[in-house]
């Protein structure tokens, strides 16, 4: 199953954005899915995960600002990002855990 992120864009600091991760097939059988990001000049980092049972985990840098959720009926995972900061600027990807092929990612730019 290939996962593809979308929904990025330009947003001002303090704003919100919701990313979507659409699967080419059913995500029901995928135990865990993660949202990752890669800022310019930095390594890719895991920011949020969700299991098939709905358990979630977040990186400290996004805790209490980002929310990951999944809709198995729509084969989609979401990342709601609130109170965005300039340092959240990055290309965001979604992938199964363990990782499958990487999609293109979606660029999020937080700037005034």
Buried (B, 14 or more C-beta within 10 A) or exposed (E): BEBBBBBBEEBEEEBEBEBBBBBEEEBEEBEBBBBBBBBEEEEBEBBBBBBBEEEEBBBEEBEEBBBBBBEBEEBBBBBBBBEBEEEBBBBBBBBBBEEEEBBEBBEBBBEE
